[in-house]
Amino acid sequence: MKTILVVEDEMKIAGVVRDYLEHAGFDVIVVGDGEAALASARAGRPDLVILDLGLPGMDGMDVARELRRTHETPIVMLTARGEETDRIVGLELGADDYVVKPFSPKELVARVRAVLRRTGVASAIAIQASIRVGDVRIDPSRLQVTAGDRAIELTPTEFQLLSTLAREPGRVFTRGQLLDAIHGVAFASYERAIDAHVKNIRKKLEPEPGRPRYLLTVHGVGYRFADA
């Protein structure tokens, strides 16, 4: 049984989320602040974290930042903030998806399942052959990426996105195609989320993220992985 850590200070919302997740077959832990979230993540190693950005004290952005320093656990953000910038910053901190309040609990459960499915797909890739393009190697058996002698640590979503691009170097993928590849479900997802994930990968993979040599932008269309 998968364990979901719900970090939400509004107990009514937390209770509804817990009930829907438990009904869907998940084991659920609920905490109400950032410090408790980090302690629970360290102690229990949940399979996924649902993280409210508007927490008292240590806010959700800080929690996401701390989690990403030591964990690759998938994160789904909950936010009441309407600003586009908040969502992009959250994704750039390493969140895998987001849901804006007020939200449908059924949609949240569907998004949780989709993110866990991506994690499972990343694990299932292990039966496939390694991908090598130039000095970049993607080793599915270990879910590891190297560029030359550098080890690159990616989240499951980042791993799947990079793998999708690197399997067909030179091919131009639209943002919509990449969303389909990493979500595996027809959500009306925010296409700029792809830009945030690519930015994260570039920070980790590219020697000079501002002048990428691997993940190239095709202006007005999307992205491609450079030919060897």
Helices and strands as residue ranges (DSSP letters): E 3-7, H 11-23, E 27-31, H 34-44, E 48-52, H 60-70, E 75-79, H 84-92, E 97-100, H 105-124, G 125-127, E 131-133, E 136-139, E 144-147, E 150-152, H 156-166, E 173-174, H 175-183, H 192-205, E 215-218, E 222-225
